[in-house]
Structure formats: C-alpha cells, structure tokens
Amino acid sequence: MSDLWTGERIRLRGIEPADWEGFPALALHTVDTRNADVVDPPRSDESFRAWATERAARTPNPAAYHLVIETRFEHAFNDASLALYRSLGFTEEGRLRQHEFFAGAHHDVVLLGITADEWWAGRARPSLR
C-alpha cells in the first residue's frame, strides 16, 4: 500500500465533477436513507452535476468524508472484486444493470458505499490535528 487511501486493488479519492453520473442511481436506493430519516425529494441531473462540481472544489473536511471508490485492476465487474469490497465493509447501494459494454459483453455497474464509522470500525483513526 503506497498511502492510507490507496490499496493494492482500490483507491479512495475525492469527488470529481464527472462523478455526478453515479449519484442519481444511489439516490433511487432509499432503504438506508429512509431508515435514517433523510430521504430527499427527486432531483434533476443538473442538480447532481452542480453538487458534484461544488463538492469537487471544496476543501476536504476530516469530519465528513465524501469519497469515490476507484478500482485499480482491469475487471472490476467480477465476483472477486465485489467480495473484496464487501470484505472491507462496503454495502451494495445500487446496481445499473447491463450499463457498461466492454470485453464483448454488457456488465452491471455495482454502486457500493461505506460510512466513515463503518470504514474506521476496527481501524485506528488518524489524528485530526
């Protein structure tokens, strides 16, 4: 591992403006948000674009991480990679069925998420000073 945010198979990184495209599907998966009493009304694609652009320009806040999971190996659609993410504590929050076409076939895009508390469970938190 080269740093805290980069592992052998995944990298956690800040949000970029182009990442907006993944967030509408996450917003449709409301089971977790309903349980937390934070369901938002439907949003336009433009609002997701604006949110991602604004978020990308923000100074990072260690008290509230917003990160994107980026795979570092070629076939992220496979079962082994999903098992890796799940073993790290990530939860499937959505699935775009047959969304990507490569290697001669359509593949699902699986949207995974993890909260800061879930990520740090059992790990030593870095100092915020």
Residue pairs with C-beta under 8 A, 6 or more apart in sequence:
1 7
1 8
4 126
5 11
5 12
5 13
5 67
6 12
6 72
7 72
8 72
9 71
9 72
9 73
9 81
9 84
10 69
10 70
10 71
10 72
10 84
10 85
10 88
11 69
11 70
11 72
12 67
12 68
12 69
12 70
13 67
13 68
13 70
14 56
14 60
14 66
14 67
14 68
15 52
15 55
15 56
15 66
15 67
15 68
16 52
16 56
16 68
17 49
17 52
17 53
17 56
18 52
19 52
19 56
19 68
20 45
20 48
20 49
20 51
20 52
20 53
21 48
22 68
22 109
22 111
23 48
23 51
23 52
24 43
24 45
24 48
25 94
25 95
25 96
25 111
26 93
26 94
26 111
26 113
27 40
27 42
27 43
27 48
28 94
29 93
29 94
29 111
30 39
32 91
32 93
33 39
33 40
55 66
62 126
62 128
63 128
64 116
65 116
65 119
69 85
69 90
69 112
71 81
73 81
75 81
75 103
77 100
77 107
77 108
77 109
77 110
82 92
82 110
82 112
85 112
86 92
86 112
88 114
88 119
89 114
89 118
89 119
89 121
90 112
90 113
90 114
91 112
91 113
91 114
91 118
92 110
92 111
92 112
93 111
93 112
93 113
94 110
94 111
95 108
95 109
95 110
95 111
96 108
96 109
96 111
97 108
98 106
98 107
98 108
99 106
99 107
99 108
99 109
100 106
100 107
100 108
100 109
101 107
